[in-house]
Amino acid sequence: MWTPGPLEIVIILVIVLIIFGPKRLPDLGQSLGRGMREFKDSVTGKDKDKDELPQAAPDQSESTTTSAAADRQQ
């Protein structure tokens, strides 16, 4: 089985840089990483929705404390 050496990897990276350009490489890497993550999650059966906790509503006492402090400064 053939495994690429450092020279082959550099040549492939230069060709990708020439084809896509330096401005599109970050987007390309981000979409590639997102696709790999989604693939891994689908293969392992990991559900993203179950891992996320619902966000609590902001505490109203903080806003009244902030507004009271602002009133004192005026």
N, C-alpha and C positions, 0 to 999 in steps of 0.2 A: 504494500500500500504506500502511495506517495504522500509525503508530508512536506508542505512548503517550508523552505528555509528563510532566513532573514532577507536575502536578496529578492526572492520571489514575492515576499510580502511587500517590500518597498516598491517593487515594480507595479504590483496590483494597486497599491495606494496612490501612486503617481498617476496611473491610468484613470482611477476613479476621480482624482482631483481634476484632471484635464477634462473629463466628460461632464462632471456636475458643477465644477467651479467652487471656489472657496465660500461663496455666499450661501450655497444650498447644502453644504456638507453638514452643518449643525442640525438642520431640519431632517436631513436624511438619516443621521445617526439617532435622532430622537424618535423618529417613526419606526426605525428598525428595532430599537430597544423596546418601544411600546408593543410592537408586534410580537417580539420574543417573549415579553412578560405575559401578554394575553394568551399566547400559545401554551406557555408553561402552566398558567393558571387553569386553562381548560383541560390540559392533560392530567394534572394532579387533582382536578375536581374542586379546586379552591374557589369559593364564591366570595367575591369582593364585597357584596352587599351585606353579608353576614358579619364580616370583620369590622365594618365601620359602625361606630356608635352614633346615635342621633345627637345632634348638637343641641345643648340646652339653650333656652332663651336667655338673653342678657339680663342680669340682675338689675331691677329698677332702683334699688337703693343706691347704687353707684352713681346713677345719673342725677338723683336728687342731691346727693352729697356734693357732686361737682358743681351743680347749679347754685347751691347754697354758698359754696366757697367763692364762686364768681361774684355773687351778690355782695358778699362781704368786702371784696376787693374794690368794688365800685364805690 
